[in-house]
Amino acid sequence: MRLKKNIALSESGFVFDPSTGDSYSLNEQAQEIVKLMNENKSLDEISDHITAIYEIDKPGFEKYYYDFIGMLRQNQLLEEDE
């Protein structure tokens, strides 16, 4: 799972969807998750990385992650793995 190829993502966390004209702003943790997703990292690899550098436990991370993924899906920003 990763962002669609046409989605623009800046270094500062600004996300732009040219197909709809919508834009979003990601916080630091969300930027890191998207970076890891785009590198095809697994959920376990993402979880291990995020919980190692931010003050969050695995259950807290999983809730945040699934909420974030749900938001990305709702806004049709994801390219789902088949």
Sequence and secondary structure as in RCSB ss.txt:
>XXXX:A:sequence
MRLKKNIALSESGFVFDPSTGDSYSLNEQAQEIVKLMNENKSLDEISDHITAIYEIDKPGFEKYYYDFIGMLRQN
QLLEEDE
>XXXX:A:secstr
 EE TT EE TTSEEEETTTTEEEE  HHHHHHHHHHHTT  HHHHHHHHHHHSS  HHHHHHHHHHHHHHHHHT
T EE   
